[in-house]
Amino acid sequence: MVTLGQYLIVSGLLFTIGFAGVLLRRNIIIIFMSLELMLNAANLSLVAFSRFRLGANGLPNYNAQVFVFFIITVAAAEVAVGLAIIVALYRARQTTHVEDVNSLKF
Amino acid sequence: MSPILFWLFAFVMLVFGAAVVINRNPIASALSLVVCFMGLSALFMSLDAFFIGIIQVLVYAGAVMVLFLFIIMLLDLRAEVRRKINLVAFVGGLAVALALFVQIYSVVGQLGAAKQGFPPLRAAKMDDVHNVGLLLFTNYNLPFQIIGVLVLVATIGVVVLSKRELR
């Protein structure tokens, strides 16, 4: 039997991997991918809770799934804007390494 | 869903998620991310969230990853040259991430509901696209419209950012 806790632990592991990626990597594109991993880990625990607590009609609680839908939409918009900023940064500095970009002054 | 399939897909997802962080080549990272999202989508479907699983594949593995690969191609990124690792920062980052996982593990361990399995569905048919859509257009109508404005603003922002030379 698969329990709720196992889904939550797997989701926590995925979040930790993304978090470690943000902290340890220095390539800004990899940092961005790690952010996506963290967002998706949150989605997994939301869907697990949605399935765990059934609604009155015996179906999953769809409020959580609507929330996941919103998260996916915001993440897609965020990726588009973030990658545009990375392209602008690369044009200005010819680098994607975060340690080469350590001053706010352009 | 049988525990074997659950652990199989969770394993695939976690291994390729770790590969995203470990790989030196950005293209290999992006392709690992696709496989990771496929595993995640299978886990969504194991939780009877078919609609979420499908849009996970469509939006992430389809649109977002093509965008990532396109940018990697545009910037002509190659495998990173090895730089001197700041050992204190590396060990510190690893310790913070591990502390976070230990925290999550202990919280889940204390949660009483975490030891229960999932109750069986009591409905004859699963029309989750219908139900999600119904909620989206009734209870969550205002957030839905705000999301539409957000996507419009993001589109305009991307055009402005990539058009003008930043000085």
Interface residues (C-beta under 8 A of the other chain):
Chain A: M1 V2 T3 L4 G5 Q6 Y7 L8 I9 V10 G12 L13 L14 F15 T16 I17 G18 F19 A20 G21 L23 L24 R25 R26 N27 I29 I30 F32 M33 S34 E36 L37 N40 N43 L44 V47 A48 S50 R51 F52 L54 N57 G58 L59 P60 Y62 N63 Q65 V66 V68 F69 F70 I72 T73 V74 A75 A76 A77 E78 V79 A80 V81 L83 A84 I85 I86 V87 A88 Y90 R91 A92 T96 H97 E99 F106
Chain B: M1 P3 F6 A10 M13 L14 G17 A18 V20 V21 P26 S29 A30 L33 C36 F37 L40 L43 F44 S46 L47 D48 A49 F51 I52 I55 Q56 V59 Y60 A63 V64 L67 F68 I71 I72 L74 L75 L77 E80 R83 F90 G93 L94 V96 A97 L98 L100 F101 I104 Y105 V108 G109 L111 A113 A114 K115 Q116 G117 F118 P119 L121 R122 A123 M126 D128 N131 V132 L135 L136 N139 Y140 P143 I147 L150 V151 A154 T155 G157 V158 L161 S162 E165 L166 R167
